[in-house]
Amino acid sequence: MLVRGIRGATTVEEDQVNEILAATSELLQIMKEENQIDMEDIGSILFTTTSDLRAAFPALAARKIGWDKVPLLCFQEIEVPDALPRCIRVLMHVNTDKKQDEIKHIYLKEARQLRQDISGE
């Protein structure tokens, strides 16, 4: 079994706790479903947020949906001029037998523009 990285990103309209938690929860659940991930196979998850999001840690969303055994860590994304605002990014490390090209990276809402090559935009 190999460790593969699964990327995902989403955005929120406002820096509100409920929006950050709902958007992150939705993203994590879609990443898990689309990649047919067993919780035991998740090694860790890294989250980043743009500097305009301060109301909540995205990792809290994972805890609230029962992912209490997965190591989680949050960071602030570097500030780049004209970058996409109010964005939450995820890097999930998963033990899997899937090949690199079988991994489905998930980009939702305005974050689809970050990876138009794989988000169908």
C-alpha positions in Angstrom: 0.0 0.0 0.0 1.2 3.5 -0.8 0.5 6.9 0.7 -1.2 9.2 -1.7 -2.2 12.8 -1.3 -5.7 13.9 -2.1 -6.3 17.6 -2.7 -9.4 19.5 -2.2 -10.5 23.1 -1.8 -13.7 25.1 -1.3 -14.8 28.6 -0.5 -17.2 30.4 1.8 -19.2 33.6 1.3 -18.4 35.0 4.8 -16.0 34.4 7.7 -18.6 32.7 9.8 -18.1 29.7 12.0 -21.2 27.8 10.5 -20.0 28.5 6.9 -16.5 27.3 7.5 -17.6 24.2 9.3 -20.3 23.4 6.7 -18.1 24.0 3.7 -15.2 21.9 5.2 -17.5 19.1 6.2 -19.0 18.9 2.7 -15.6 18.9 1.1 -14.2 16.2 3.4 -17.2 13.9 2.9 -17.1 14.3 -0.9 -13.4 13.6 -0.9 -14.0 10.4 1.2 -16.9 9.2 -1.0 -15.4 9.9 -4.4 -12.1 8.1 -3.4 -13.8 5.3 -1.5 -11.7 5.9 1.5 -11.9 3.9 4.7 -11.4 6.0 7.8 -8.6 3.7 9.0 -6.7 4.5 5.8 -6.4 8.3 6.5 -3.0 9.0 7.8 -3.4 12.7 8.4 -5.1 15.9 7.0 -3.6 19.3 6.5 -5.8 22.3 6.2 -5.0 25.9 5.0 -7.2 28.9 5.0 -6.7 32.3 3.4 -5.9 35.1 5.9 -9.4 36.4 5.7 -10.8 33.4 7.5 -10.4 33.5 11.2 -13.8 32.4 12.7 -13.0 28.7 13.1 -10.4 26.0 12.5 -11.5 23.8 9.5 -10.2 20.8 11.5 -13.1 21.3 13.8 -15.4 20.2 11.0 -13.6 16.9 10.8 -14.0 16.4 14.5 -17.7 17.2 14.4 -18.3 14.5 11.7 -16.6 11.9 13.8 -13.0 11.9 12.4 -11.6 12.0 16.0 -8.7 9.6 15.4 -7.2 11.3 12.4 -4.3 13.7 13.0 -5.3 17.2 11.8 -3.4 20.4 11.5 -4.4 23.9 10.3 -2.2 26.6 8.7 -2.6 30.0 7.1 -2.1 30.1 3.3 0.6 32.5 2.1 -0.8 35.9 1.0 -0.5 36.2 -2.7 -1.8 39.4 -4.5 -5.1 38.7 -6.3 -5.4 35.2 -4.9 -8.8 33.6 -4.4 -10.3 34.9 -1.1 -12.1 33.0 1.6 -10.6 29.7 0.5 -10.1 26.5 2.5 -7.6 24.0 1.1 -7.1 20.4 2.2 -4.4 17.9 1.7 -5.4 14.4 2.9 -2.8 11.7 3.2 -4.3 8.3 2.5 -3.0 4.7 2.5 -4.2 3.2 -0.8 -3.5 0.8 -3.6 -4.9 3.3 -6.1 -2.6 4.7 -8.8 -1.9 8.4 -8.9 -4.2 8.9 -11.9 -7.1 7.1 -10.0 -7.2 9.7 -7.2 -10.0 12.2 -7.5 -9.1 15.7 -6.3 -12.2 17.7 -5.3 -12.6 21.4 -5.9 -15.9 23.0 -5.0 -17.6 26.4 -5.4 -15.2 29.2 -6.4 -12.2 27.0 -5.7 -13.0 25.2 -9.0 -11.0 27.9 -10.7 -7.8 26.9 -8.9 -7.6 23.6 -10.9 -9.6 24.0 -14.0 -7.7 21.1 -15.5 -9.3 18.6 -13.0 -12.4 20.4 -11.8 -14.4 20.3 -15.0 -14.5 24.1 -15.3 
